[in-house]
Every structure is written in C-alpha cells, then in structure tokens.
Amino acid sequence: MWIKNLCVFQSSERFTFTAQELEDTLQAVRCGKLGSQSLSTEGVVAPLKDHEALLHSDGSLILGMYQETSRLLPGAVVKELLDEKLALIEEEEGRRPGRKERADLKDQITFELMPRAFTRSRRTPFLIDLQRHRILVDAGTDARAEQVITLLRKAIGSLPVTRPNAGFSPATALTQWLREPGAMPAGFTLGDRVELKSTADDKASARFSALDLGSNEVLAHLDGGMQATKLNMVWNDEFEFDLTDTLQLKRIKPLELTQENLDNLRDDDALAELMARLSLQAGLLRDVLDRLYEHFEVETVEA
C-alpha cells in the first residue's frame, strides 16, 4: 500500500484516544450491507482481508478504511422504461400523464429495478498521526476526504480538525519558487510539472509537464500575470508529489531509493508488511508536512 493523494486535516487539540478506544467507538459506524431498496451505505471496514479489526496501529499511527457502497442505476435505463410506459398509457387510454403521475411512475420503476441493480464499493484509506495530531486521507477529491472526516466526527462526537490554514498565500510562494528555486525550504527541489492560472478575470490556465520549470516558456507565463496553483516537487530524492495552493499533496510517487526500501519490506505476514510500508511512508510524509507547515506558518499542536 502506498498513499497516492493526501488531504490533510490538522487538529487544534491533542488526540487523547488510543487505537483500541477508537476501534470500540467506530463499531457504531461499521459499513453494513446495502439494503435492497437503499441507494447507498457508508462506514468503516476492516482494511485487510481475513482480519476483523477495523483499525491497525503501530503505536504512533492508526490505519483505517472508509467504504461507500452504492447501487448503479443508470438514469438512461430508468428514462427508457418510463418513456415506454408513458407511450403505452397514451396509446391505450388516449391521454398524456401529468407531472405527478410521471413522477410516481418513475418512482415505481426505480423501486422495481433497485434490487437488480449492480453495486459498487469505493474504499478510502485514512491515517491518524498520533504524534502530530493530524488525519491523513488518501483521497483524490476534497469531497471524498470530507466524507471520511464527517463519518469520524459522527462516531467520535468531537473532532476539531480543519484543513491547514497558511499564514500567507501558498500560490504566491509556489510562484516565487518557480522564479527562485533557491528560495524553497531545505530538502525540496523542483520537479517537472506545474499548473498555472491567471490572476485576471479571464481565468486562463496552462499546464506544463516533463519540462524544465525554469524555462523561458514558463517564466513568460508568470510575467504575463499567471501564478502557480499546483507544483511538482521532490523531497530529498526520496519521493515526488504535486503541492497544491491549498497545501494538499497529490500524485505522490516513491523514487528509486524509497522504492527499493519498500521492496525490501516484503513479508509473509500481510499485516506486518502493510504496517511497515505505511510506517516508512508516514515518516517521510511527517517530515515533509513539518517542513511545509513551518514554512507556511500553519498552526499545529505540539507533539
């Protein structure tokens, strides 16, 4: 397992629960079976097959898994059957059903099709860092990450976590780093991808990849009034990622040295291997977030 997209939620208070206490609390929000007439269900599930535990911990890190199961009932299928019923009524009774009757017919069709609809489950891993009092959600979208936090908050009752709030504009810093790579915090170097957006009303944007980010082409866009909103960066030659202007990490990828270390962690015990891999990556992410949060003046809780 390797976290690929990271949405971070920083707590304003120390986490006081233990892994076992949280395990007991989350039993109330286990993801149950999807009822025959339900569109979706959500909750936490066991991260590993053949392991009943909802959480796994190495002492400073807790791994959990959020799951949402939904029924796939394409609107086009419902519409096709509804059109057939409406046409049959018009042919046999010589009238066109009104709005309320059409709505009732649509509900009836949906009710009849629901038990036969396919289901899809989507899993989202999350890590709770007990050292830094952060929740790290491996989600590609903000909406998915918020679903996880909402469920945890529902179970725990009080969970004072928020997105990292920078003391100054991250986009301004990302843009400066493009012009002056030497201004980046120690340990970081520029990668080869960037997304730019115009500060003018036209909202123009540009993307560059597999390119020297110090090229005249990129700098010309900056001179034209654009600023960086997502910048590819490398941490100590260990892994690369895209840093967004909301301080989220996307497209996290291990580089050669880290990949070798991950490969060396192979173990016949699936749980031992999983936790070893997560501990390795969590340590790297902890260092990166510490350095970034210090630079951007993000308020954190002392370890």
C-alpha positions as a Markdown table, in Angstrom:
| # | Residue | x | y | z |
|---|---|---|---|---|
| 1 | Met | 0.0 | 0.0 | 0.0 |
| 2 | Trp | 1.2 | 3.5 | -0.9 |
| 3 | Ile | -0.7 | 6.7 | -0.3 |
| 4 | Lys | -1.1 | 8.5 | -3.7 |
| 5 | Asn | -3.2 | 11.6 | -2.8 |
| 6 | Leu | -3.1 | 13.3 | 0.5 |
| 7 | Cys | -5.8 | 15.5 | 2.0 |
| 8 | Val | -4.5 | 16.7 | 5.5 |
| 9 | Phe | -6.7 | 17.7 | 8.4 |
| 10 | Gln | -4.9 | 19.3 | 11.3 |
| 11 | Ser | -6.3 | 19.1 | 14.8 |
| 12 | Ser | -6.4 | 22.1 | 17.1 |
| 13 | Glu | -6.2 | 19.8 | 20.1 |
| 14 | Arg | -4.2 | 16.7 | 21.1 |
| 15 | Phe | -5.7 | 13.4 | 20.2 |
| 16 | Thr | -6.3 | 11.7 | 23.6 |
| 17 | Phe | -7.9 | 8.4 | 22.4 |
| 18 | Thr | -6.0 | 5.2 | 21.9 |
| 19 | Ala | -6.2 | 2.9 | 18.9 |
| 20 | Gln | -8.3 | 0.4 | 21.0 |
| 21 | Glu | -10.7 | 3.1 | 22.2 |
| 22 | Leu | -11.2 | 4.4 | 18.7 |
| 23 | Glu | -11.7 | 0.8 | 17.5 |
| 24 | Asp | -14.5 | 0.4 | 20.0 |
| 25 | Thr | -16.0 | 3.8 | 19.1 |
| 26 | Leu | -16.0 | 3.0 | 15.3 |
| 27 | Gln | -18.0 | -0.2 | 15.8 |
| 28 | Ala | -21.1 | 2.1 | 15.7 |
| 29 | Val | -20.3 | 3.2 | 12.1 |
| 30 | Arg | -19.3 | -0.1 | 10.5 |
| 31 | Cys | -20.3 | -0.2 | 6.9 |
| 32 | Gly | -23.4 | -2.5 | 6.8 |
| 33 | Lys | -24.9 | -4.5 | 3.9 |
| 34 | Leu | -26.7 | -2.4 | 1.3 |
| 35 | Gly | -30.5 | -2.9 | 1.6 |
| 36 | Ser | -32.5 | -4.0 | -1.4 |
| 37 | Gln | -34.1 | -0.5 | -1.6 |
| 38 | Ser | -31.2 | 1.6 | -0.5 |
| 39 | Leu | -29.2 | 3.7 | -2.9 |
| 40 | Ser | -26.0 | 3.7 | -0.8 |
| 41 | Thr | -24.4 | 3.0 | 2.5 |
| 42 | Glu | -21.2 | 4.0 | 4.2 |
| 43 | Gly | -19.0 | 3.3 | 7.1 |
| 44 | Val | -15.7 | 1.8 | 8.2 |
| 45 | Val | -14.5 | -1.6 | 7.2 |
| 46 | Ala | -11.5 | -3.8 | 8.0 |
| 47 | Pro | -8.5 | -2.7 | 6.0 |
| 48 | Leu | -7.2 | -6.2 | 5.5 |
| 49 | Lys | -8.9 | -9.3 | 4.3 |
| 50 | Asp | -9.0 | -12.1 | 6.9 |
| 51 | His | -8.5 | -9.6 | 9.7 |
| 52 | Glu | -11.6 | -8.5 | 11.6 |
| 53 | Ala | -10.0 | -5.4 | 13.2 |
| 54 | Leu | -11.3 | -2.1 | 11.9 |
| 55 | Leu | -8.0 | -0.3 | 12.8 |
| 56 | His | -4.3 | -1.3 | 12.8 |
| 57 | Ser | -1.8 | 0.7 | 14.8 |
| 58 | Asp | 2.0 | 0.7 | 15.3 |
| 59 | Gly | 1.7 | 3.0 | 18.3 |
| 60 | Ser | 2.0 | 6.4 | 16.7 |
| 61 | Leu | 0.0 | 5.7 | 13.6 |
| 62 | Ile | -3.5 | 4.3 | 13.1 |
| 63 | Leu | -4.8 | 2.9 | 9.8 |
| 64 | Gly | -8.5 | 2.8 | 9.0 |
| 65 | Met | -10.6 | 2.3 | 5.9 |
| 66 | Tyr | -13.7 | 4.1 | 4.8 |
| 67 | Gln | -16.1 | 2.5 | 2.4 |
| 68 | Glu | -19.1 | 3.7 | 0.4 |
| 69 | Thr | -21.3 | 1.1 | -1.4 |
| 70 | Ser | -23.7 | 2.4 | -4.0 |
| 71 | Arg | -26.2 | 1.0 | -6.4 |
| 72 | Leu | -25.6 | 1.7 | -10.0 |
| 73 | Leu | -28.9 | 2.5 | -11.6 |
| 74 | Pro | -28.3 | 4.5 | -14.8 |
| 75 | Gly | -30.7 | 7.3 | -15.5 |
| 76 | Ala | -30.9 | 6.3 | -19.1 |
| 77 | Val | -32.3 | 2.9 | -18.2 |
| 78 | Val | -35.0 | 4.5 | -16.0 |
| 79 | Lys | -35.8 | 7.0 | -18.7 |
| 80 | Glu | -36.2 | 4.4 | -21.4 |
| 81 | Leu | -38.6 | 2.3 | -19.3 |
| 82 | Leu | -40.5 | 5.5 | -18.3 |
| 83 | Asp | -40.9 | 6.6 | -21.9 |
| 84 | Glu | -42.3 | 3.1 | -22.8 |
| 85 | Lys | -44.9 | 3.3 | -20.0 |
| 86 | Leu | -45.9 | 6.8 | -21.0 |
| 87 | Ala | -46.3 | 5.8 | -24.6 |
| 88 | Leu | -48.4 | 2.7 | -23.7 |
| 89 | Ile | -50.7 | 4.8 | -21.5 |
| 90 | Glu | -51.1 | 7.4 | -24.3 |
| 91 | Glu | -51.8 | 4.6 | -26.8 |
| 92 | Glu | -54.3 | 2.7 | -24.7 |
| 93 | Glu | -56.0 | 5.5 | -22.8 |
| 94 | Gly | -55.6 | 8.4 | -25.2 |
| 95 | Arg | -54.1 | 10.7 | -22.7 |
| 96 | Arg | -50.8 | 12.1 | -21.7 |
| 97 | Pro | -50.0 | 11.5 | -18.0 |
| 98 | Gly | -49.4 | 14.7 | -15.9 |
| 99 | Arg | -46.3 | 15.6 | -14.0 |
| 100 | Lys | -47.3 | 13.9 | -10.7 |
| 101 | Glu | -48.3 | 10.7 | -12.4 |
| 102 | Arg | -45.0 | 10.7 | -14.4 |
| 103 | Ala | -43.1 | 11.2 | -11.1 |
| 104 | Asp | -45.0 | 8.3 | -9.5 |
| 105 | Leu | -44.3 | 6.1 | -12.5 |
| 106 | Lys | -40.6 | 6.9 | -12.3 |
| 107 | Asp | -40.5 | 6.1 | -8.6 |
| 108 | Gln | -42.2 | 2.8 | -9.3 |
| 109 | Ile | -39.7 | 1.9 | -12.0 |
| 110 | Thr | -36.8 | 2.8 | -9.7 |
| 111 | Phe | -38.3 | 0.7 | -6.9 |
| 112 | Glu | -38.7 | -2.3 | -9.2 |
| 113 | Leu | -35.2 | -2.1 | -10.6 |
| 114 | Met | -33.3 | -1.3 | -7.4 |
| 115 | Pro | -32.9 | -4.9 | -6.2 |
| 116 | Arg | -31.4 | -5.9 | -9.6 |
| 117 | Ala | -29.0 | -3.0 | -9.8 |
| 118 | Phe | -25.3 | -3.6 | -9.7 |
| 119 | Thr | -23.4 | -2.3 | -6.7 |
| 120 | Arg | -20.0 | -0.6 | -6.4 |
| 121 | Ser | -17.8 | -0.2 | -3.4 |
| 122 | Arg | -15.2 | 2.5 | -3.1 |
| 123 | Arg | -12.6 | 2.4 | -0.4 |
| 124 | Thr | -10.7 | 5.3 | 1.0 |
| 125 | Pro | -7.7 | 4.7 | 3.5 |
| 126 | Phe | -7.1 | 7.2 | 6.3 |
| 127 | Leu | -4.2 | 7.5 | 8.7 |
| 128 | Ile | -4.4 | 9.1 | 12.1 |
| 129 | Asp | -1.0 | 10.5 | 13.2 |
| 130 | Leu | -1.0 | 10.5 | 17.0 |
| 131 | Gln | 2.4 | 12.2 | 17.1 |
| 132 | Arg | 1.4 | 15.3 | 15.0 |
| 133 | His | -2.4 | 15.1 | 15.7 |
| 134 | Arg | -3.3 | 15.0 | 12.0 |
| 135 | Ile | -5.7 | 12.9 | 10.0 |
| 136 | Leu | -4.3 | 12.0 | 6.5 |
| 137 | Val | -6.9 | 10.9 | 4.0 |
| 138 | Asp | -5.9 | 9.2 | 0.8 |
| 139 | Ala | -8.5 | 10.9 | -1.4 |
| 140 | Gly | -8.2 | 12.4 | -4.9 |
| 141 | Thr | -11.0 | 14.9 | -4.2 |
| 142 | Asp | -11.9 | 17.2 | -1.4 |
| 143 | Ala | -15.5 | 15.9 | -1.3 |
| 144 | Arg | -14.3 | 12.3 | -0.7 |
| 145 | Ala | -11.9 | 13.4 | 2.1 |
| 146 | Glu | -14.7 | 15.4 | 3.8 |
| 147 | Gln | -17.0 | 12.3 | 3.7 |
| 148 | Val | -14.3 | 10.4 | 5.8 |
| 149 | Ile | -14.0 | 13.2 | 8.3 |
| 150 | Thr | -17.7 | 13.6 | 8.6 |
| 151 | Leu | -18.1 | 9.9 | 9.4 |
| 152 | Leu | -15.3 | 10.0 | 12.0 |
| 153 | Arg | -16.8 | 13.2 | 13.6 |
| 154 | Lys | -20.2 | 11.4 | 13.8 |
| 155 | Ala | -18.6 | 8.5 | 15.6 |
| 156 | Ile | -16.3 | 10.3 | 17.9 |
| 157 | Gly | -18.6 | 13.2 | 18.6 |
| 158 | Ser | -16.0 | 15.9 | 18.8 |
| 159 | Leu | -13.2 | 16.1 | 16.2 |
| 160 | Pro | -11.7 | 19.6 | 16.0 |
| 161 | Val | -9.8 | 19.2 | 12.7 |
| 162 | Thr | -9.6 | 21.6 | 9.8 |
| 163 | Arg | -7.6 | 22.0 | 6.6 |
| 164 | Pro | -4.2 | 23.5 | 7.1 |
| 165 | Asn | -4.5 | 27.3 | 7.2 |
| 166 | Ala | -1.4 | 29.0 | 5.9 |
| 167 | Gly | -0.2 | 32.3 | 7.3 |
| 168 | Phe | 0.2 | 33.6 | 3.7 |
| 169 | Ser | -0.7 | 32.7 | 0.2 |
| 170 | Pro | 0.7 | 29.3 | -0.9 |
| 171 | Ala | 0.2 | 30.3 | -4.6 |
| 172 | Thr | 2.5 | 33.3 | -4.1 |
| 173 | Ala | 5.2 | 31.0 | -2.6 |
| 174 | Leu | 4.8 | 28.4 | -5.4 |
| 175 | Thr | 5.2 | 31.1 | -8.0 |
| 176 | Gln | 8.3 | 32.5 | -6.2 |
| 177 | Trp | 9.8 | 29.1 | -6.1 |
| 178 | Leu | 9.5 | 28.8 | -9.9 |
| 179 | Arg | 11.4 | 32.1 | -10.3 |
| 180 | Glu | 13.9 | 31.3 | -7.5 |
| 181 | Pro | 14.3 | 27.6 | -6.7 |
| 182 | Gly | 16.8 | 28.5 | -4.1 |
| 183 | Ala | 14.1 | 30.1 | -2.0 |
| 184 | Met | 12.5 | 26.6 | -1.5 |
| 185 | Pro | 12.7 | 25.2 | 2.1 |
| 186 | Ala | 15.7 | 22.9 | 2.7 |
| 187 | Gly | 15.2 | 19.4 | 1.3 |
| 188 | Phe | 12.9 | 20.4 | -1.6 |
| 189 | Thr | 13.7 | 20.7 | -5.3 |
| 190 | Leu | 11.6 | 21.5 | -8.3 |
| 191 | Gly | 10.1 | 18.6 | -10.3 |
| 192 | Asp | 8.9 | 18.8 | -13.9 |
| 193 | Arg | 5.2 | 19.7 | -13.7 |
| 194 | Val | 3.3 | 22.8 | -12.9 |
| 195 | Glu | -0.3 | 24.2 | -13.3 |
| 196 | Leu | -0.7 | 28.0 | -13.8 |
| 197 | Lys | -3.8 | 30.1 | -13.5 |
| 198 | Ser | -4.3 | 33.7 | -14.5 |
| 199 | Thr | -5.0 | 36.3 | -11.7 |
| 200 | Ala | -7.1 | 38.3 | -14.2 |
| 201 | Asp | -10.8 | 37.9 | -14.8 |
| 202 | Asp | -10.3 | 35.6 | -17.9 |
| 203 | Lys | -9.3 | 32.7 | -15.6 |
| 204 | Ala | -6.9 | 31.4 | -18.2 |
| 205 | Ser | -4.8 | 28.4 | -17.3 |
| 206 | Ala | -1.8 | 26.4 | -18.5 |
| 207 | Arg | -0.2 | 23.1 | -17.7 |
| 208 | Phe | 3.4 | 22.0 | -18.3 |
| 209 | Ser | 4.8 | 18.5 | -17.7 |
| 210 | Ala | 8.1 | 16.8 | -18.4 |
| 211 | Leu | 9.7 | 20.2 | -18.8 |
| 212 | Asp | 12.4 | 22.3 | -17.2 |
| 213 | Leu | 10.3 | 24.6 | -15.0 |
| 214 | Gly | 13.0 | 27.3 | -15.2 |
| 215 | Ser | 12.5 | 27.6 | -19.0 |
| 216 | Asn | 11.6 | 30.9 | -20.6 |
| 217 | Glu | 8.2 | 29.5 | -21.7 |
| 218 | Val | 7.1 | 29.0 | -18.1 |
| 219 | Leu | 8.6 | 32.3 | -16.9 |
| 220 | Ala | 6.9 | 34.1 | -19.7 |
| 221 | His | 3.5 | 33.0 | -18.4 |
| 222 | Leu | 4.5 | 34.3 | -14.9 |
| 223 | Asp | 5.4 | 37.6 | -16.4 |
| 224 | Gly | 2.0 | 37.6 | -18.1 |
| 225 | Gly | 0.2 | 37.6 | -14.8 |
| 226 | Met | -0.2 | 33.9 | -14.1 |
| 227 | Gln | 0.7 | 32.2 | -10.8 |
| 228 | Ala | 1.3 | 28.6 | -9.8 |
| 229 | Thr | -1.6 | 26.7 | -8.2 |
| 230 | Lys | 0.0 | 23.2 | -8.3 |
| 231 | Leu | 3.7 | 22.5 | -8.4 |
| 232 | Asn | 5.6 | 19.2 | -8.7 |
| 233 | Met | 8.3 | 18.9 | -6.0 |
| 234 | Val | 10.9 | 16.4 | -4.9 |
| 235 | Trp | 11.7 | 15.7 | -1.2 |
| 236 | Asn | 15.3 | 14.6 | -0.6 |
| 237 | Asp | 15.4 | 12.4 | -3.7 |
| 238 | Glu | 13.0 | 10.1 | -1.8 |
| 239 | Phe | 9.7 | 10.8 | -3.3 |
| 240 | Glu | 7.9 | 13.4 | -5.5 |
| 241 | Phe | 4.5 | 15.0 | -5.3 |
| 242 | Asp | 2.4 | 17.9 | -6.5 |
| 243 | Leu | 1.8 | 20.6 | -3.9 |
| 244 | Thr | -1.5 | 22.5 | -4.4 |
| 245 | Asp | -2.3 | 26.0 | -3.3 |
| 246 | Thr | -4.4 | 24.5 | -0.5 |
| 247 | Leu | -1.4 | 22.6 | 0.8 |
| 248 | Gln | -2.7 | 19.2 | -0.3 |
| 249 | Leu | -0.3 | 16.6 | -1.7 |
| 250 | Lys | -1.3 | 14.9 | -5.0 |
| 251 | Arg | 0.3 | 12.2 | -7.2 |
| 252 | Ile | 2.7 | 11.1 | -4.5 |
| 253 | Lys | 5.3 | 8.7 | -6.0 |
| 254 | Pro | 8.3 | 6.9 | -4.4 |
| 255 | Leu | 11.6 | 7.5 | -6.2 |
| 256 | Glu | 14.3 | 4.8 | -6.7 |
| 257 | Leu | 15.8 | 4.7 | -3.2 |
| 258 | Thr | 12.4 | 4.7 | -1.4 |
| 259 | Gln | 11.0 | 2.1 | -3.9 |
| 260 | Glu | 14.0 | -0.2 | -3.0 |
| 261 | Asn | 13.3 | 0.2 | 0.7 |
| 262 | Leu | 9.6 | -0.6 | 0.1 |
| 263 | Asp | 10.6 | -3.7 | -2.0 |
| 264 | Asn | 12.8 | -4.9 | 0.9 |
| 265 | Leu | 9.8 | -4.9 | 3.2 |
| 266 | Arg | 8.1 | -7.9 | 1.7 |
| 267 | Asp | 6.8 | -10.2 | 4.4 |
| 268 | Asp | 4.8 | -13.4 | 4.5 |
| 269 | Asp | 2.7 | -11.7 | 7.2 |
| 270 | Ala | 0.4 | -9.3 | 5.2 |
| 271 | Leu | -0.4 | -7.2 | 8.3 |
| 272 | Ala | 3.3 | -6.8 | 9.2 |
| 273 | Glu | 4.2 | -5.8 | 5.7 |
| 274 | Leu | 1.3 | -3.3 | 5.4 |
| 275 | Met | 2.2 | -1.6 | 8.6 |
| 276 | Ala | 5.9 | -1.5 | 7.8 |
| 277 | Arg | 5.2 | 0.1 | 4.4 |
| 278 | Leu | 2.8 | 2.6 | 6.0 |
| 279 | Ser | 5.3 | 3.5 | 8.7 |
| 280 | Leu | 8.0 | 4.1 | 6.2 |
| 281 | Gln | 5.8 | 6.4 | 4.1 |
| 282 | Ala | 4.2 | 8.1 | 7.1 |
| 283 | Gly | 7.7 | 9.0 | 8.4 |
| 284 | Leu | 8.5 | 10.7 | 5.1 |
| 285 | Leu | 5.2 | 12.5 | 5.0 |
| 286 | Arg | 5.6 | 13.6 | 8.6 |
| 287 | Asp | 8.9 | 15.2 | 7.7 |
| 288 | Val | 7.5 | 16.9 | 4.6 |
| 289 | Leu | 4.4 | 18.3 | 6.4 |
| 290 | Asp | 6.5 | 19.5 | 9.3 |
| 291 | Arg | 8.8 | 21.4 | 7.0 |
| 292 | Leu | 6.0 | 22.8 | 4.8 |
| 293 | Tyr | 3.8 | 23.8 | 7.8 |
| 294 | Glu | 6.7 | 25.6 | 9.4 |
| 295 | His | 7.4 | 27.5 | 6.2 |
| 296 | Phe | 3.7 | 28.4 | 5.7 |
| 297 | Glu | 3.2 | 29.3 | 9.3 |
| 298 | Val | 0.4 | 26.7 | 9.8 |
| 299 | Glu | -0.7 | 26.4 | 13.4 |
| 300 | Thr | -0.1 | 22.9 | 14.7 |
| 301 | Val | -0.3 | 21.1 | 18.0 |
| 302 | Glu | 2.9 | 20.4 | 19.8 |
| 303 | Ala | 3.9 | 16.7 | 19.8 |
